[in-house]
């Protein structure tokens, strides 16, 4: 699609949506949880206790929670709280909770998956104020995982479009990590949304010619790459760190390296308490524990970027890489909000609301359309 025709399409899209209420989110995809459920991470029992909490999370942070939950249970506040934990593709997990799958605390890849629960009356509208950093206890950046020795010579986003390079990244219809993965090159190529056509042209070429495997979640994408599929895995930095650490015991053919592109995207993974919980005190105590120095160090040790300034400083050596420009949802949303439809109160959309509406809306999002067409223009 040329810039002119795409501009016409966006004009028609805005005309249709101006004054409309929020449209339906991406249709429900029937699947099992990608990361499965567990009450014994690493053989450590987390289920015993006279009180009980259900954690429903996206797939990627399971290694972190496997250490954080036992640490919380060792505190006075968590000593008598047992856990059930379910992990899977972020969008799928959110839709399950919206259908009233038991949940006390949720941790999703992207904010819109919590917004869905706010609209369903299951999470308080002011959930961001419940904990520091807008209730986001950890995050990551988008990284590129490559085969050991980097045989395809991958260093930046343009390298993914080299002839013959096959890329693994999840499907954005089910996976929050897929959205982050695509936002990184989109922001880099569009200059933070200033040249939207350039960003979309890049995504079109990537989807059409290079993305051959589209798993449902970030963790399933990692598994596919571990099994030998693809030359490059677009992923969270913490997944890249996990794979790199596994080199010590991996067969030579399964060893990896990873690179952080000069321009990449800041990943922010929020947490919220579900207001139907029968143990709000326990759920709130767990939420607050995630922001303690102890938990923050655990997140960092498991490859997730902490948010407390003192822990960020002390764990900086764990996160190598020279990032020249780190784009954020706030940056991109401010720009895309200028062309997005207003909300039902006549206000401009910002942040994730703008980004999701313009790029990932289930009916008219620009990147959604690219995936529907297989990248064909």
C-alpha positions in Angstrom: 0.0 0.0 0.0 1.5 3.4 -1.0 1.7 6.2 1.5 -1.0 8.1 -0.4 -3.4 5.1 -0.4 -2.6 4.3 3.2 -3.3 7.9 4.1 -6.7 7.6 2.4 -7.4 4.4 4.3 -6.6 6.1 7.6 -8.8 9.0 6.6 -11.7 6.6 6.0 -10.8 4.8 9.2 -10.9 8.0 11.3 -14.2 9.0 9.7 -15.8 5.8 10.6 -14.5 5.7 14.2 -14.8 9.4 15.2 -17.5 9.6 17.7 -17.7 5.9 18.1 -17.4 4.1 21.4 -14.6 1.6 21.9 -14.8 -1.3 19.6 -14.6 -5.0 20.5 -11.1 -6.2 21.3 -9.4 -9.0 19.5 -11.6 -12.1 19.2 -11.1 -14.8 21.8 -8.7 -17.5 20.8 -9.3 -20.9 22.2 -6.2 -22.4 23.7 -4.5 -23.9 26.8 -2.3 -21.7 28.9 1.1 -21.5 27.1 3.1 -21.6 30.3 0.8 -24.0 32.2 -0.1 -23.8 35.9 2.0 -24.7 38.8 2.0 -24.9 42.5 5.5 -26.4 42.8 8.0 -24.2 40.9 11.3 -25.9 41.0 10.0 -28.5 43.4 9.2 -25.8 46.0 5.6 -26.0 47.4 3.8 -22.7 47.1 0.2 -24.0 47.6 0.1 -24.7 51.3 -1.6 -22.2 53.7 -4.9 -21.3 55.3 -5.3 -18.5 52.8 -5.0 -18.7 49.0 -4.3 -16.5 46.1 -4.7 -17.2 42.4 -2.0 -15.5 40.2 -2.9 -15.2 36.5 0.0 -14.0 34.4 1.5 -13.8 31.0 3.9 -16.6 30.2 7.3 -14.9 30.2 7.7 -13.9 34.0 7.2 -17.4 35.3 11.0 -17.8 36.1 10.7 -14.6 38.2 7.6 -15.6 40.0 9.1 -19.0 40.7 11.5 -17.2 43.0 9.5 -14.2 44.1 6.5 -16.2 45.4 8.6 -18.4 47.8 10.4 -15.2 49.0 7.0 -13.6 49.8 5.8 -16.7 51.6 8.9 -16.4 53.8 7.8 -13.0 55.0 5.4 -12.5 57.9 2.8 -11.1 55.5 2.9 -14.1 53.2 3.7 -16.9 55.7 0.2 -18.4 55.6 -0.7 -17.7 51.9 -0.7 -20.4 49.4 -0.7 -19.8 45.6 -2.0 -21.2 42.4 -0.2 -19.7 39.4 -1.4 -19.8 35.8 0.8 -18.6 32.8 -0.1 -18.1 29.2 -0.4 -15.7 26.3 -1.2 -12.3 27.8 -4.3 -11.6 25.7 -5.7 -15.0 26.3 -5.1 -14.8 30.0 -6.9 -11.5 30.2 -9.9 -12.8 28.3 -10.1 -15.8 30.6 -10.2 -13.5 33.7 -12.8 -11.4 32.0 -14.8 -14.6 31.7 -14.4 -15.0 35.5 -11.7 -17.6 35.7 -10.6 -17.4 39.4 -8.0 -14.7 39.9 -6.8 -12.5 42.7 -3.7 -10.9 41.2 -3.0 -10.5 37.5 0.3 -9.6 35.7 0.0 -9.0 32.0 2.4 -8.1 29.2 0.5 -4.9 28.1 -1.7 -2.4 29.8 -4.7 -3.0 27.4 -5.1 -6.5 28.9 -5.7 -4.9 32.3 -7.9 -2.2 30.7 -10.2 -5.1 29.5 -10.7 -6.1 33.1 -11.5 -2.5 34.1 -14.2 -2.4 31.5 -15.5 -5.7 32.8 -15.7 -4.3 36.3 -13.1 -6.7 37.6 -10.3 -4.2 38.3 -10.6 -0.8 39.9 -10.2 2.2 37.5 -7.5 3.6 39.7 -5.4 0.4 39.7 -2.3 2.3 38.6 -2.3 4.2 41.9 -2.2 1.0 44.0 1.6 0.6 43.9 4.7 2.5 42.8 5.6 3.1 39.1 2.0 2.9 37.9 1.8 -0.6 39.4 4.6 -1.9 37.1 7.1 -3.8 39.2 9.5 -4.8 36.5 10.1 -4.6 32.7 12.5 -5.3 29.9 13.6 -4.1 26.5 13.2 -5.7 23.1 16.2 -7.8 22.1 17.3 -9.9 19.2 18.4 -13.5 19.9 20.6 -15.2 17.3 22.4 -18.4 16.9 25.8 -18.8 18.5 28.4 -16.8 16.7 25.7 -14.7 15.0 26.1 -16.4 11.6 23.6 -14.1 9.9 25.5 -11.0 11.2 22.4 -9.5 12.9 23.0 -6.2 14.7 20.1 -3.9 13.9 16.5 -3.9 12.5 17.5 -3.6 8.9 19.4 -6.9 9.2 16.2 -8.8 9.8 15.1 -7.9 6.2 18.2 -9.5 4.6 17.3 -12.2 2.1 16.9 -15.6 3.7 16.7 -14.4 7.3 13.8 -16.2 9.1 12.3 -14.5 12.2 10.4 -15.9 15.1 8.0 -13.7 17.0 4.5 -14.4 18.5 1.2 -13.4 17.0 -0.1 -10.0 18.3 -3.6 -11.3 18.3 -2.9 -13.4 21.4 0.5 -12.2 22.7 1.4 -9.0 24.4 5.1 -9.6 23.8 4.4 -9.7 20.1 3.1 -6.1 20.4 6.3 -4.9 22.1 8.4 -6.8 19.6 6.8 -5.0 16.7 6.7 -1.6 18.4 10.5 -1.6 18.6 11.2 -1.6 14.9 8.1 0.4 14.2 9.2 3.2 16.5 12.8 3.1 15.1 11.7 3.2 11.5 8.9 5.7 12.0 10.9 8.0 14.2 8.6 7.5 17.1 5.4 7.6 14.9 6.4 10.8 13.0 6.6 8.9 9.7 4.0 6.2 10.2 4.2 4.9 6.6 7.9 4.1 7.0 7.2 2.1 10.1 4.4 0.2 8.5 6.4 -0.5 5.4 9.0 -2.1 7.5 6.5 -4.2 9.4 4.9 -5.3 6.1 8.2 -6.5 4.7 9.0 -8.3 8.0 5.7 -10.1 8.1 5.5 -10.9 4.4 9.0 -12.2 3.8 10.6 -13.1 7.1 8.2 -14.1 9.9 7.6 -17.8 9.2 6.6 -18.9 12.7 4.0 -17.1 14.8 3.6 -18.8 18.2 0.8 -17.7 20.6 3.0 -16.4 23.4 6.5 -15.1 24.1 7.4 -18.3 25.9 6.1 -20.5 23.0 8.2 -18.4 20.7 11.3 -19.0 22.8 10.6 -22.7 22.8 10.2 -22.7 19.0 13.6 -21.0 18.6 15.2 -23.4 21.1 13.9 -26.3 18.9 15.8 -24.9 15.9 13.2 -22.8 14.1 14.3 -19.5 12.7 17.5 -17.5 12.6 16.4 -14.6 14.8 14.0 -14.5 17.8 12.6 -11.1 18.6 12.0 -11.2 22.3 12.2 -9.7 25.8 15.8 -9.1 27.0 15.0 -11.4 30.0 14.2 -14.3 27.6 17.5 -13.6 25.8 19.4 -13.6 29.1 17.8 -16.9 30.1 18.7 -18.5 26.8 22.3 -17.2 27.0 22.7 -18.5 30.5 21.6 -22.0 29.2 24.6 -22.1 26.9 26.6 -23.7 29.6 24.6 -26.9 29.4 23.1 -26.6 25.9 24.3 -28.6 22.9 26.5 -26.6 20.5 23.6 -26.3 17.9 21.3 -24.9 20.6 23.6 -22.2 21.9 22.7 -18.5 21.3 24.0 -15.0 21.5 21.8 -11.9 21.7 22.1 -8.2 20.7 20.3 -5.1 21.9 19.6 -2.9 18.9 20.8 0.7 19.1 17.1 1.8 19.0 14.7 -0.4 21.0 11.6 -0.2 23.1 11.0 -0.1 26.9 8.7 -2.9 28.0 6.5 -2.3 31.0 4.5 -5.2 32.5 1.8 -4.1 34.9 0.2 -5.9 37.9 -3.3 -5.4 39.4 -5.5 -6.8 42.1 -8.8 -8.3 40.9 -11.6 -6.7 42.9 -13.5 -10.0 43.3 -10.7 -11.4 45.4 -11.8 -12.9 48.7 -8.5 -11.9 50.3 -7.8 -8.3 49.3 -5.4 -7.8 52.2 -3.3 -10.8 51.0 -3.5 -9.7 47.4 -2.4 -6.2 48.3 0.4 -7.5 50.4 1.7 -9.5 47.5 1.4 -6.6 45.2 3.4 -4.4 47.5 6.1 -7.0 48.0 6.9 -7.0 44.3 8.3 -3.5 44.8 10.5 -4.2 47.8 14.3 -4.2 47.4 14.3 -8.0 48.0 11.8 -8.7 45.2 13.4 -6.2 42.9 16.8 -7.9 43.2 15.1 -11.2 42.5 13.6 -9.8 39.3 17.0 -8.5 38.3 18.7 -11.8 39.0 16.2 -13.5 36.7 16.9 -11.1 33.9 14.0 -8.6 34.4 14.8 -4.9 34.7 13.9 -3.6 38.2 12.2 -0.2 38.8 13.6 0.9 42.1 16.4 3.4 41.5 18.8 1.9 44.0 18.3 -1.6 42.6 18.7 -0.4 39.1 22.0 1.1 40.0 23.3 -1.9 41.9 22.3 -4.4 39.2 23.4 -2.4 36.1 26.1 -4.9 35.2 23.5 -7.6 34.7 22.1 -5.7 31.6 24.9 -5.1 29.1 24.2 -3.2 25.9 24.5 0.3 24.6 21.0 1.7 23.9 21.2 5.0 21.9 17.4 5.5 21.9 14.9 3.8 24.2 11.4 4.5 22.9 8.4 4.3 25.3 4.7 3.9 25.1 4.4 7.5 26.4 6.5 8.8 23.5 4.7 6.8 20.8 1.2 7.4 22.2 1.7 11.1 22.3 2.4 11.1 18.5 -0.2 8.5 17.4 -2.8 10.1 19.6 -2.8 13.1 17.2 -4.3 10.9 14.5 -6.3 8.5 16.6 -10.0 8.9 17.1 -11.1 10.7 20.3 -12.5 8.7 23.2 -16.2 8.7 24.1 -15.7 11.8 26.2 -14.1 13.7 23.3 -10.6 13.6 24.7 -7.5 12.7 22.7 -6.2 9.2 23.3 -2.7 8.9 24.7 -0.3 6.1 25.8 -1.4 2.5 25.2 -5.0 3.6 24.3 -3.6 5.5 21.3 -1.1 2.9 20.3 -3.6 0.1 20.5 -6.3 1.9 18.6 -4.1 3.0 15.7 -1.9 -0.1 15.4 -3.6 -3.1 17.0 -7.4 -2.5 16.9 -9.0 -5.8 16.0 -11.0 -4.3 13.1 -8.9 -1.4 11.8 -5.5 -1.4 13.4 -2.7 -0.8 10.9 -0.5 -3.7 12.1 -3.6 -5.9 12.5 -4.4 -5.3 8.8 -0.8 -6.2 7.9 -1.1 -9.5 9.6 -4.5 -10.2 8.1 -3.0 -9.7 4.6 0.1 -11.7 5.3 2.1 -8.5 4.8 0.8 -8.0 1.3 0.4 -4.3 0.2 
